[in-house]
């Protein structure tokens, strides 16, 4: 039978319950955060917050936006996935299939399929235009922390606390490959735009580069002194950025494994990264409650976006690079326009 579509929502419902007390161990209470700086809006670079989306009952852990910036998705420790209209700032669907924290969300390149993953060991596929559930992808034995979709939309890559990386067919949800040799929990996965490689990072402080076709490990990048929380490929697929609990962002040359830049302006751990579509700017979100913009050629800090009242856990950019979405431990999602 055809899955029943999620019930449409006219507006975000108010927060009904306080955040659950069990919060990730790497985050400190807001009172311990250093003072925020440069709270001017618009910022130096011209970015300004145009919407603050309220509705989640706990930390926002993950965000995604389709190419046209017509749909915005957020996942939360309140066990829900929410689908928003970013331009108007209203809630479209509230998806409630997960039984525990939602850690990752990603949208397929064609904008039709939404994937979400969480502490219930499940990956769920949804039909994004209606919010209807499609299927569950079962195989991980512990929390699933990271998702990425290949540029051709054929493969889903997942990683989690069971120390495995799994490749799935998006067409039917079947497991294509389980990669051996990962010795620590996976916290981040990213796939290159050319579709040839993907990267993983986790609690062993290393970044691994893999062949998407064969599953072979191609490179091992060492330099971080604490867990790797975030990864992002440059649009040319020749550079990779990694963000860590050690408060730094590193930009690597993937042909030589050379460290090109060590970006060290955040005052707390780096949780999320995204390159602009033209590759000139790298965005980083941190537990210091800021999003920073970096010049990828020089490594220079361009700007600091402030507004969130707690850790920035996830960011994503629209296909044209004009919109940035950020999700935070202050339970809100912010949409920025540049």
C-alpha positions in Angstrom: 0.0 0.0 0.0 1.1 3.6 -0.6 2.6 5.2 2.5 0.5 7.8 4.1 1.9 11.3 3.7 2.9 13.2 6.8 0.4 15.6 8.2 1.1 19.1 6.8 1.8 21.8 9.4 0.8 25.4 9.0 3.3 26.7 11.6 5.9 25.5 14.0 4.4 24.3 17.3 5.8 25.8 20.5 8.4 24.0 22.4 6.4 21.6 24.6 9.1 20.0 26.7 12.6 20.8 28.0 15.6 19.2 26.3 16.4 15.7 27.6 19.0 15.8 30.3 21.4 13.3 28.6 23.4 15.6 26.3 26.5 14.8 24.3 29.6 14.8 26.6 31.6 17.1 24.4 29.4 20.1 25.0 29.7 22.5 27.9 27.0 24.6 29.4 26.4 27.9 27.8 27.7 29.8 30.8 31.3 28.5 30.2 31.4 30.0 26.7 33.7 32.9 26.0 32.0 36.2 25.2 30.7 36.5 21.7 32.3 39.1 19.4 31.2 41.3 16.6 27.4 41.0 17.0 26.7 43.3 14.0 24.0 42.3 11.6 24.5 42.3 8.7 28.0 41.0 9.2 31.1 42.3 7.5 30.7 39.9 4.7 27.1 40.8 4.1 25.5 37.7 5.6 22.4 38.3 7.8 19.9 36.1 9.5 16.5 36.3 7.8 14.6 33.6 9.7 14.9 31.8 13.1 12.9 28.6 13.0 11.5 27.5 16.4 9.8 24.1 16.9 12.4 21.6 18.1 12.2 20.5 21.7 15.9 19.8 22.0 19.3 20.3 20.3 19.3 20.5 16.5 22.0 18.1 15.4 21.8 18.2 11.6 20.5 20.2 8.7 20.2 19.9 5.0 18.9 22.1 2.1 18.0 21.1 -1.5 19.8 22.7 -4.4 17.1 25.3 -5.0 16.8 26.3 -1.4 13.1 25.4 -1.6 13.2 22.9 1.3 15.1 22.9 4.5 15.4 19.8 6.8 16.5 19.6 10.4 17.1 16.7 12.8 17.1 16.9 16.5 17.7 15.1 19.9 13.9 15.4 20.2 13.7 12.3 17.9 12.0 14.2 15.1 12.9 15.4 11.6 11.3 18.6 10.5 10.8 19.9 7.0 10.5 23.6 6.5 9.8 26.2 3.8 13.0 28.3 4.3 11.8 31.4 2.4 8.6 31.8 4.5 10.0 30.2 7.6 7.0 27.8 8.2 7.0 24.2 9.1 5.8 21.8 6.3 6.1 18.4 7.9 7.0 16.9 11.3 8.4 13.4 10.7 8.3 11.2 13.8 9.6 7.7 12.8 12.7 7.6 14.9 12.6 6.3 18.4 15.8 8.0 19.6 18.0 11.0 18.8 18.3 12.0 15.2 22.0 12.6 14.3 22.1 13.1 10.5 19.9 14.2 7.6 20.8 14.4 3.9 18.8 15.1 0.7 19.4 13.2 -2.5 20.7 15.2 -5.5 17.3 15.1 -7.2 15.6 16.5 -4.2 13.1 13.7 -3.9 14.5 11.5 -1.1 15.3 12.5 2.4 17.5 10.2 4.5 17.7 10.4 8.3 19.7 8.4 10.8 19.9 8.2 14.6 20.6 6.5 17.9 18.0 3.8 17.1 20.5 2.3 14.7 18.2 3.0 11.7 18.5 4.9 8.5 15.0 6.1 7.3 14.2 7.1 3.8 11.3 9.5 3.2 9.6 10.9 0.1 10.5 14.5 0.6 7.7 16.2 -1.4 5.0 14.7 0.9 6.9 13.5 3.9 5.8 9.9 3.4 8.0 7.2 4.8 9.6 4.9 2.1 11.7 2.3 3.9 14.1 1.6 6.8 17.7 0.7 6.1 18.8 -1.7 8.9 22.3 -3.0 9.4 24.2 -0.8 11.9 24.3 -2.3 15.4 24.8 1.0 17.2 24.1 4.8 16.8 24.4 6.0 13.2 26.2 9.4 13.2 26.9 10.4 9.6 25.4 10.2 6.1 26.4 11.2 2.6 24.9 10.6 -0.8 27.0 10.1 -4.0 26.6 12.9 -6.6 24.8 10.5 -9.0 22.3 9.7 -6.3 22.9 6.0 -6.5 24.7 5.3 -3.2 24.2 6.2 0.4 27.3 6.1 2.7 26.7 5.8 6.5 29.0 5.5 9.5 28.5 5.2 13.2 29.4 3.9 16.6 29.6 0.3 15.5 32.9 1.3 13.7 31.6 0.3 10.3 31.1 2.2 7.1 28.2 0.9 4.9 27.4 1.6 1.3 23.7 1.3 0.4 21.8 1.3 -2.9 19.3 4.2 -2.7 17.1 2.5 -5.3 16.2 -0.5 -3.1 17.9 0.1 0.3 20.2 -3.0 -0.1 23.7 -3.0 1.5 26.3 -2.8 -1.3 29.4 -3.0 0.8 30.6 -3.0 4.4 34.1 -1.5 4.7 36.6 -3.3 7.0 39.6 -1.7 8.7 37.9 1.1 10.6 39.1 0.9 14.2 37.2 3.7 15.8 33.7 5.2 15.9 32.7 7.3 12.8 31.6 10.8 13.4 31.8 12.4 9.9 31.5 11.3 6.3 31.8 13.4 3.1 31.8 12.5 -0.6 33.7 14.3 -3.4 31.8 16.1 -6.1 33.4 14.0 -8.8 32.0 10.9 -7.1 35.3 9.1 -7.0 36.2 9.3 -3.4 34.8 9.8 0.1 36.2 10.7 3.4 35.6 9.5 7.0 36.6 10.8 10.4 36.1 9.9 14.0 37.4 9.2 17.4 40.9 8.1 16.3 41.7 11.7 15.2 42.4 10.6 11.7 40.9 11.3 8.3 40.6 8.4 5.9 40.1 8.8 2.1 38.4 5.9 0.4 37.6 4.8 -3.2 33.9 4.9 -3.7 34.1 2.3 -6.4 36.3 -0.3 -4.7 36.1 0.6 -1.0 39.9 0.7 -0.8 41.5 3.1 1.6 43.6 5.5 -0.4 45.0 7.9 2.1 45.4 8.5 5.8 45.6 12.1 7.0 47.1 12.7 10.4 47.3 16.1 12.2 44.4 16.5 14.5 45.0 15.8 18.2 41.4 15.1 19.0 38.3 13.6 17.4 37.4 14.6 13.8 33.8 15.9 14.0 33.3 17.3 10.5 34.5 16.9 6.9 33.8 18.8 3.6 35.2 18.3 0.1 36.2 21.4 -1.9 34.1 21.6 -5.1 37.2 20.7 -7.2 37.5 17.4 -5.3 41.2 18.1 -4.8 41.0 19.6 -1.3 39.3 18.5 1.9 38.5 20.4 5.1 38.4 18.7 8.4 37.1 20.1 11.7 37.9 18.7 15.1 37.3 18.7 18.8 40.8 20.2 19.0 39.2 23.5 17.9 41.0 23.7 14.6 40.0 23.4 10.9 42.5 21.9 8.6 42.5 22.1 4.8 44.4 19.3 3.0 45.7 18.8 -0.5 44.4 15.4 -1.5 47.0 14.7 -4.2 49.9 15.1 -1.8 48.3 14.7 1.6 49.9 18.1 2.4 48.4 20.3 5.1 47.6 23.6 3.3 46.0 25.6 6.1 45.5 25.2 9.9 42.6 27.5 10.9 42.6 28.1 14.6 40.2 31.0 15.5 37.4 29.0 17.1 37.5 28.9 20.9 35.7 25.5 21.2 35.4 22.4 19.2 34.5 22.5 15.5 31.3 20.5 14.7 30.4 21.2 11.0 31.9 22.5 7.7 30.7 23.5 4.3 32.4 25.0 1.2 30.7 27.6 -0.9 29.8 26.3 -4.4 32.6 28.4 -6.0 35.1 27.0 -3.5 36.4 30.4 -2.4 34.9 30.3 1.1 34.8 27.7 3.8 32.2 27.9 6.5 32.8 26.3 10.0 30.4 26.0 12.9 31.5 25.5 16.4 30.5 24.9 20.0 31.6 28.5 20.6 28.2 29.4 19.0 29.6 31.0 15.9 29.9 30.3 12.2 33.2 31.5 10.7 33.9 32.2 7.1 37.4 31.6 5.7 39.3 32.4 2.5 40.3 29.0 1.2 43.2 30.4 -0.8 44.9 32.3 2.0 43.4 30.8 5.1 42.4 34.2 6.2 39.4 34.7 8.5 36.8 36.7 6.6 33.9 37.0 9.1 32.2 35.6 12.2 28.4 35.1 12.2 26.8 35.4 15.6 23.3 34.9 16.7 22.9 31.4 18.1 22.9 31.1 21.9 24.6 27.7 22.1 26.7 25.3 20.0 26.4 25.4 16.2 26.1 21.7 15.4 25.3 21.7 11.7 25.4 24.0 8.6 24.5 23.6 5.0 24.6 25.9 1.9 22.1 26.2 -0.9 23.2 25.3 -4.5 23.7 28.9 -5.5 25.6 29.7 -2.3 23.2 32.5 -1.4 21.6 30.8 1.6 23.2 29.2 4.7 21.3 27.2 7.3 22.6 26.5 10.8 21.3 24.2 13.5 22.2 24.7 17.2 22.0 23.4 20.7 19.7 26.4 21.4 17.0 24.3 19.7 16.7 26.7 16.8 17.5 26.6 13.1 18.6 29.9 11.5 18.5 30.8 7.8 21.1 33.3 6.7 21.3 35.2 3.4 24.5 36.4 1.8 
